[in-house]
Each structure stands twice: as structure tokens, then as C-alpha cells.
Amino acid sequence: MTAHLLRNRARAALVVGAVIVTLAGCASDSPVVTPTSGASNPPPAPVARSVNPPRIVPLRVTFDSLDRNPSTGTPISLAGLLFRPVDGGDGRRPAVIAFHGCGGMYSTAASRRESLSLRHQEMGELLAREGYVVLFPDSFRSRGLEEICTIPFRRFPITMANRVADAQGALLYLQSRQDVMPERIAVLGWSHGGSTVLATENSKDPAVAGWRERAGSPPYFRAAVAFYPGCIDSLRGARGYAVSAPLTLFIAGSDDWTAPQPCISLADRLIAAGEPVTITVYPDTYHGFDGPPSQGTLRLDVPNGVKPGAGVTVAPNPAARDDAYAKLRTFLRAELGAR
């Protein structure tokens, strides 16, 4: 894939943003981002991989969402999987909360249904090797659901409000741990989980504003990352949209499940307003581009998408994946601090 830089502003370590939109090229070559004149940092290195890296087994944890059971009024108890940094050092570490998409966070293989999907497992291991504590909250099985991809959008049994409450509950849980830096926690998500990231970071949402403005509240999320989210609600929301922390988006240019243009429009609007936002769009690339090579498929069981009823495409793009993961590592190091 060949990629052309449309917009790039040098970013300060914490709060200055840029918009990088990659728009043209073919799917066979590696994306290339050319720094603007005067930029001092080279493009990030590709994700390093060993032939057979040791598998990291996450810990099973439970904690309370800020959501409540409508029948009992008690907090929803969430299951989660927690990765610890692999160096085994003592002390507090930065952390990332990673939110699954509409298919849930577990493998669909019958023999591995208690294990994370390959994409989620690999991300947990990647970030743990970077020195982060990584938490995967389970928003679905904790509520008796396996997936919601095959349900029409307007009938989703889990709302963005539910998932924002999960994100905030997960934040409180990590802040209670002795191995986590409470002020250095990022949120990351894919697809429906990416939309969760956008909702969790909207400083104009009452649940977010209430947390950040309440005297004595713990620190809020330090950074946010969204892979191919649905952006329409954030773009058109009645309250408007503003980020509460630096945000970076990774978008599939040919996505027929979550349309790319609303995300591009949202990013353009935010960067024009001086918000700390970056976006990379990979051309000729589809939803789930960072998934394993075996996952490519046309899903006719998904009633949503750009053309409802016509099915949606899920297809890996290893070049886009490697470029996005390299940018992700650079972004988190800048926003959460060196490991």
C-alpha cells in the first residue's frame, strides 16, 4: 500500500495533535508517511515479531461496572482478563483498557471459547511487552450475551451508556490496583469498542463531564485509541463532541461495516478546533484489517453496515496492521510516558 500524507502537524508529548489521512495506494505495499518539513522524528519502526514468542496467559479478574442491574439496582459485575508487563518489575505501571467489538472478546472456535480472540490476545501480549498493564473487560458475557453483530443496530441490547459505565468502572478498578499508575491509563477499542472509546472520551457527555468536574474525582483517561469505530453518533450528537484526552483513530478506507467518512469528518472538525486528534486512513482496506490472515470473509449475517442487508466485508491487511500498531506504540509512549 502506498500512502500520501494530507495533513501532519508536529505534536507535543501530551496535548498537541495532528490529522494524518492516508488516502491513495494499493493494498500490496507498506504505508509510507512523509513528515512535514522540520519534523524531527522518523516514522515509527514496524512491530517486531519473534518466530515463536512465548504466549502470555492473562489473569481472570472481576470488578463492578458503574452500570446497574435494572431489576435489582445492584452494580453489574464484569469479568475481565488482565495482562501484566512481562519484565516482572515491581512498582506501578501505565495501563490500557481494551474494549472488544460487537462479536465479543473471545474466540469463536468451540475449543477456545474461554480464550481471547487472536486479535485481542496479540494486542494484550504486544502491550504487556511494552510495559503496560492491560485489561480486557467483558461487556457481553457479563450480561448473558455472546455477541450483538447479528442484531439490527436500533435493537442493540447494550447501549453506549452501558459501555461507558463499563469503561469508567474498569478505570476505577485499575486505579485501585497497586501495580497501576492511576493517572496514566488509556482506553482502546475496536469497532463497537472503538465507538465506546469515542463515547467515553466525549467531554460534552454528562457522564464524562460529571467525572472530570466533580471535586475529588480520580484522574480520567489520559489517552484514547479507536480502530475502525462507528463515528456517526459522535459526529451528529445533539450535545456536540470534544475530546477529554488525546485521541488517535485508525480507519479502513473501504470499510463497508463502519463507514470511514464520518470518522474523517469528525477528525477534520476536531483538528480545526485545535483538539489533540490524529487519524490514519488506510486505502483499499476493510473492517478488521488488523485481524489474523484466516479471518477474511463476507458476512451476510450482519444486518447493519453501509448497505444494510447486503453484508459486510472483514479482511486482514498485514501492511496496514503493522503500520497502525507501530503508530499505536509511539502514541502510547508519548501520552502515557516511557515504560
N, C-alpha and C positions, 0 to 999 in steps of 0.2 A: 504494500500500500504506500503510495506517495502522499504526503500531506503538506498543505500550504498553510502558513501562519497568516491569519487575518488580523488578529489583534493580540498584542502582548505587552503588558506594562510590567516593569520590574516591580517585584513585591517586597516589602519589608518583611522581617521574620514573622510578625504576628498579625498585622492588620491591613497591609496594603494589598489589593487584589488585582488580578488581570483577567481578561477574557481571551482564551485561545480557542479558536474554532477551526478545526481541520475539515476541509470541505471537498477536496478533489483527490482522485487517485484510483488505484486498483487494489484488489484485496490480496495480492500476492507478495507485495513488498513491505518492508518495515516503515512505519510512520516516521517522518522527519519533521522536527520543529526547529525553525531557524530563529535564534534570539534576535531581538532588535539591536540596533547599533548601540554599543555601550553596555550591553548586558554582560555581567562578569561571570555568570555561572554557565557551564556547558549543559547540554541536555542530560537528564539522568541516565545512569547505566541500566542496561536490561536486567531483569530479575535473574540472579544467579541460581542455577539449579545443579545439584549433585545427581549422579545417576540413580542412586537408591538412598535418598535421605531417610533417616530413621523417623518412623511415624510417631507423632506426639499424641498421646491419649489424653483428652480433656477430662476434667473433673466434673461430676454431676453436682449441681447446686440447686437450691430453691430460694425464692425470695418473693416479697409481695409487690405486685403492681400497685399503682395508685388508683387503678380501676377497681370497682366493687361489683360483687355479685348482685344483680338486680333483685334476686329472690330473698337473699339473706342479709344483704348490706355489708357483708364481710369482704375484706380485700381478696382479689383474685390472686391465688398463689401460682407463681410462674416457675416452671422448671427451666434450667439453663445448663449450658456446657461452658466450662471455663478453662482457658489455656493459660498456663504460667510461662513466663520467659524461660528459655532453655538454658541460660547460663547459670541458673541456680543461685544467683547472688541474693544477698539479703537487702532489706530496705524497700522503700516504696518505689513503684514504677508508674509511668504513664499507662493509660488503659484505653481500649477501644471497645465499644458496644456495637455488635454487628447484627443487623436485622435482616431476616430471611424475607423472600418474596412470597407470592400467593401460593406457591407449591409447598410451603413449609421448609424447615431447615434440615430434614432428614433424607436419607437415601430412599429412593422408590424401589430398590431391589428388596425382595422379600427376605433375603438372608442378612440384610444390613439395615433394617428399618429402625434400629436403635442407634445407628451411627449417622453422623453428619453426611450430607451430600458431598461429593468430591470437591465441588467448588468451595463450599464452606469449610471443609476440612483443610484444604490447601491454604485458604486465606488465614485460618486460625494459626496454622503452622508458620506461614510467612511472617505474620505479625509477631508471634511469640519469638521467632528467631531474631526479629528486630528489637526485642527487649520489652514488648508490651504485654500487659495482662489483657486477655481478650475474652469477652463474654458474649455468648450467643443466647439471647432469651427466646424461649419458645412461646410465641403468642397464640399458637393454634392448638396443639395437643393439650395445653394447659386449660383450654376451653372446650375440649372434646371434639376438635376438628382436625382433619389431616391436611386439607388444602381448600382454597377458595377460587382457584383459577377457573374451574368449570361452572362457576356461579355467575349469572349476569351481574354486572357492576352495581346496579341500583339495589340489588338484593344481598349484597355482601353482609354476612352476619357479624363481621368485625369491622368497626369504623376506624377512621384515622384518630378519632378521640380516644378509642380504646388503646390504640398502639402508642400514641403519645403518652398516655398514662403508663403503659408498659416501659417505655423508654425512661421516663422520669423515675419509676420505681427501680429500674436497673441502675440508674445513676446513683440513687441513694444507697443501693446495696453495695456498689463498688466503693462508694465513699466511706462506707462503714468498715471496709477491709483494711487491715494493717499493711498490706502489700501494695496498695494503690495510692498514688498522688491524687487527692480529691479535687484539686484544681486543674488537673491535666488529663481530662477524659474526652475522647472524641466519639462521635456516633457515625456509623457507616451502614449502608443498606443497598440492597438490590431490588429493582422493580417495585413491587408493593412496599418492600422495606425501604427502598430509596424514596418513595413518596412519604413514608413515615419520617425519614430524615428531614425532608423539606418541612413537613408539618411541625416536627419537634423543634426546628430552628427558626420558625416564624415568630419574630419578636412582637408582632401585632396580634398574635393569638392570645386570648385571655389566660390560658393555662401556662403559656410560656412567660408572658409579661408578669403574671402574678408571682411566679417563682423568682424572676430576676429582680422585681421591685420590692418584694417583701423583705422587711428588715430581718436580718439574721438568717436568711436563706443560705444554704450551701452554694458553692460555685456552680454555675451552669456549664453546659458543654463548651469545650474550648475550640472545637473544630468539627466539621461535618463533611462527609463524602457520600455521594449518591451515584450508583451505577444504573443507567437507563431507567430513571423513575418516570412515573406519570406526573406531568407538571401542570396540567390544565387547571386543577383546583387552586394551586398556588398562584398561577398567572391571573386567574379571573376572580379570586376570592373577594368577597364584599369588603373585608377588613383591610385589604391590601397585603403586601408582603415586604418584609425587611429581614435580613439575616441577623441572628443573635451572635454569630461567630463566623469566621472564615469558612467558606463553602467551596468545594470543587465538585464538578459534575463530569461524568464520563458517559457519552451519548453515542448510540448506534445510529449512523446517518440514514440507514434504510429500514429502521425499526418499524414493523407493521403491527406491533403489540402496544407499545407506549410511544406515541408519535414524538419524533425529535423536535419539530418546530416549536411547540410550546416551551420546551426547555431552553432553546436558543433565544426565543423572545424574552423569557423570564430573565435569563442571564444578561442579555443586552440591556434590559431595563434596569437591573440592579447595578451593573457596572457603570451605566450612565449616571446613576445616582451616587456613585462613589462607594458602593458596597464592596467588601472583600470577597469577590466571587471569581472563579475560573471555570471555564468549560472547554472540554475537548470533544470534538465530534469526529467519529471515525466513518469515512465514506464507505459505501458498499458493504456495510456491516449491519448485522441483525441483533435482535434481542438475545441476551445470554452469551455475548461474544467471548466472555472470559471463562466459559464452561469447558468441560473436558471434550476432547475430539469426538467422542462417541455420542454426544448429545444432540447433534443436528437433526432437526425434524420439522415437518409442517404439522402443527397441532390443530386439528379440526374440532377438538373438544372444547376449545376456548371460545365462549360466546362474545367476548369483548374484543378489543383491538381497533385498529384504524378503520377496518371494514368489517363491522360486526357480522358474524355468521360465515365469513369467508375463510376463517382460520388465521393462525399467526405463525410466523417463522421464528424458530430458535436455532441459531447456528454459531459455532465457535469461530473465532478469528484469532489465531495464536499471536500474530504480529500486533494486533490492537491490544490484546490482553497483556502482552509483555510491556508495551509502551504505557498502558494505563497503570499497571502495577508498579512500574518504575516511578511514574509521576506520583502515585499514591505514597510510596515510601518517602520521597522527597518532601511532599506536602506534610505528612505527619511528623517528620523530623523537625521541620520548620515550626509547626504550630504547637507541638507537644514538648519540644525540646529534645536534645540529644539523649540517647539511651545511656 
